[in-house]
């Protein structure tokens, strides 16, 4: 192969790289591998937020933790808490503490700082995947899960317009270039017999407050298909970090999409939990089922289950979000 062909091949390979790699990238200093730092120019700031996108913080925290464990270990559990607002003009330092380092299990504690201010904290647990486990069971994708052909393309701003109806354009370009999502909302003709949705969202919100019951629309899941665009390196740290960022892109707002409400003006994520059940490639289509488990006290929990193309449950995600009305309280 001549030099010109080799250069062209490298450029083609680079053009096929997943755009999300830029969003999860961190700078790791050789003298201090346990404190990688984010790249300010790569910070993603959603239109409705004053902070760095939470999914980006999650993905970078996982990448930072993964760099400190030995080869052969893969993340099996992630528990993250958003502590304070982030400043997109300042770098985030991820301080990784090696809580336990074993042969088949390791645990890391990640503190994310901007200067001396703690903005995020996470525990990241790693395990050597067992090819021949003593117990084996998987909650397979059910046969009647909607086909991808029945789904419609969706972007983040579509969900926000279902909530706010304000016509504000969401900064979708970065996420849309990195993540492809299709979805299906429960249609009115698919509701159980006898269900009559309230005529106005304000009436529905009042009804929910008075009865304390979850409306039928919330009991019905949002179905999605999701994948990372482009190609990811085969190392599991990139696949899990990229998936983690993607899992936060269409999650915290879903309770407000499914449940009729009264004038929600503000949504933020409080925590994010991921269980990785088995290795998978997030650049392949994942079937997703999103369900609201509870919404009360100004908070809501969404459960998301992900199946690969073989029908195996590969990841379960739980996220708690906070919702405020027009007269929201201060944090």
N, C-alpha and C positions, 0 to 999 in steps of 0.2 A: 504494500500500500504506500503510495507516495505521500509526501507531506501535505499536499493540498487536500487529498481525500481524507487523511487522518484529521485534519483541522475541521473539515466539513462534518465528519462523523461526530466529533466532539461537540460542535455547535448544535447538531440535530439532537444529540442526547441531552444537552443542556436545555434546549427548547421544550423537551418533553418532561422535564422535571416538574414535580408538583409545585404549583405556586405557594402552597401552604408552608413549604419548607422555609421560605423567607420569613413567615410570621412566627414560626416556633424557634428560629435560630437564636442562639445565645453565644456570647464571646466567653470562652474559657481560658483563663490565664494558666500557663504552664506552672507557674510558681504557686498558684492557688486554685487547683481544680475543683475545690469544694465551694467556690463562690463565683459561679459564672454570672455574667451581666447581660441584660437585654440590649438590643441595638435600637436607640431612640428613633432613628429614621424608619424603622420597620413597625413601630407601634401602630395598631389599628384603633381608631377612635370612631365608634358608631355615632350617627347623627344625633341621637337622642341622649347621648351620654357625655359626661365631662371626664370620664375615666377611660383607661385602656380597656379594650374588650376583655372580659373575664376569661373567655375561652383561650385567649392568647397567653394569659398568665398561667392557666392550668397546663397548657401544652408545654410551655417553657419550664415550668416547675418539674414536670415529669422527665423532660429531657435532661435537666440538670441533675436530678436524682439518679437517673439511669447511668449517667457517665461515671458514677462512683461505685458501681457494683461490678462483680466479675462477669465474664462472658458466660452465657448459658442460663443466666437468671432473667426472668421476664416479670414485668409488673403484673400482680394479680388483684391488687386493691389500691384505690386512691381515695383519700378523704381530704377535701380542701374546704377552707373557710375564708370568705372575703371579709377582711377586718376593717379596711378603711379605703377611702377614695384614692385612686392613683392619679399622678400628674403625668400626662402623656409626653411632656417635654423633658422629663427626667428619666434616666436609666433605672431599671429595677435590678437589684442585686439579689441573687438566690443563694442563701447560705444553707448548705446541706450538712446536716449532722448525721454521722454514721451511728445510729442507735444500736444496731446489731448487724454483724457480718458473719454469716454462717456458710456452710457448704451448699445447702439447698434453700435456705431462707435468709433474707436480709431485709432490714427495715431502715428507712431514712426519714428524717424530719426536715422539712424545708421551710425556712422563714424567708419571705420576700420583703425586702426593705427598699425604701427610697430615702436615702441618707440614713437617719436613725429612726425613721418612722416605719413601723411594721404595717404592711398593707395586706398580707396574705400569709396563711400558714397551711401546711399540708403534711399528712403522713402518707408515705408511699411504701408499699410492701411488695417484695419480690419473692418469687418461688421458682424452682426448677420444674418445669412442666413434666409430668410423668406420663410417658407414652402408654404404660400398662398399669393403670391405677387399680387399686383394690376395689373401689366403688366407681361405677360408671352409669350415669343417667343424664339425659339432656331433654329439656322441654322443647321439642321440635316445633317448627313453624307449622301452624295448622293448615290443612288443605284449602280452607275457604278464605285464606288471607288474600286481599285484593291483589290482582296482578299489576305489574308495573305499567302495562298498557292502559289500565283504567285510571292511572294517576295523571295529575296535571303538574307542570313545572311550578315551583313556588320560590320566592325570594323572601328574605327577612322582612322587608317592608310590607309585603302582602299581609303578614300576620299583624303587624303594627296598625295597619289601616283598618283591620277588623276590630281593633280595640279602640283606637283614638278617632278615626274618621276625620282626620284633620288635613289630609292631602300632603303632609310633609314627606319629602323624598328622603328615604333612608340611604345612607352611604353603603350601597349594596355591591359596588364594583369589586372590592377586595374579596369579600366572602363569596360572591358569585363566581369569581375566577378560581377560587380555591375549592369550593364545595358545590356539588350538584345535588339538588333535592327535588323530589316529586312527592305530592301528597294527595290525600283524599279526605275530605270532611264528610261527616255524616249528613246525608241529605234529609230534608223534611219528610219525604215519602218513605224513608227507611226507619222512621221513628216507630216505636211500639204503638199498637192500637190504643186509642183513647188519649194519647198525649197531645196536648194543645199548647204550643209554646206561647208565652206572653207576647202581646202585640208590641210592647216597647221594652227596650233593655232596662229602662228605669223601673218599670213595673216588675220585671223579672228580678232585678236586684233587690227590690223591696220584698218580694215574695220569698226570696232565698233567705234574707235576713230574718224575716218573721218565722219561717218554718224551720230553718236550720238544715234543710234538706238539700242534697246535691241534685240539681236539675238533670233530667234525662239526657240532655245534650252532653253534659259533663261525664256521664257514665259511659258514653260511647267514645271510643278512642279516636285519635287522629292517626291515620295510617300514613306512613311515608316510605320512600326509598331514598337512601343517601349513599353517596360515594365521594371520595376525594378525587379531584381532577388531577391528571398527570401521573407521573411515576414517582414512587418513593423508593429510597434505598431499602434493601432487604432486611437490614438490621431492625429488630423489634422496637428499639427505642424510637425510631422515626415513625413507625406505624402506630404505636400506641400514643405518642405525643400528638400526631396529626389527628388521630381519631378523637382524642380528648378535646382538642380545640373545636372540632366539628360538632361534638356532642353538646356543646354549650351554645351553638349558634341558633338553634330552634327549640329552646326548652323553657326558659323562665317566663316567656310571654304566653305559653300555651294554656295555663289555667284561665287567663283572662279571655282567651279565644273561645274556650268551651263553655264557660260559665257566664250567663248574662249578668251585667254589673251596672253600677251607678257611677259613671264619670270617673274612671280610673285615670289618674294623671301621671303616675310614676311607678316604674317597675325596676327592681334590682335583684340580683342573685345574692343569696346569703351563704349557701354552701353547695358543694358539688361532690357527689360520690360516684365512683365507677368501679364495678367488679368486672375484671377481664376473665372470662371463663376458659377460653382456649385461644391459641394464636389464630389470627385472621388478617386478611389483606383489605384495608379500608378503601383501596382504589377500585375494588369490586363492589357491585351493588349490595347494600345491606337493607333488609326489610326491617322497618321500625314500627313498633306499636307504642303510642304515647297515651298514658292514662293519668288523669287527675285522681289522686288518692284522698286528698283532703284540702279544703280551703277554708280557713277560719283564723280569727284573731289578727288579720292583716297579713297572713302568710299563706302560701299554698305549696303543695308538694306534687311534683310530676314524676312519674315512673316511666322510663323508656327502656324497651327491650329491643335488642338488635340480633337478627339472624343472618347468617351468611347464605350464599347461593345454594349450599347443600342442605339448608334448612336447620342447621345447628344454631342454638342460642350461644352467641359468642361474647356478649357483653350486656350488662344491666346497669343503667344509670338512674340515679335519684338526684333531684335538685329541689332545693327549697328556695322560693322567691318571696320577696316582700312587695306588697301592693298598697299604694296610697291613693286616697281620693283627692278632691280639690283642696281640702284643708289638711294636708299631710303634716304629720308630726316630724320633728327633727330627729335625726339619728343620735 
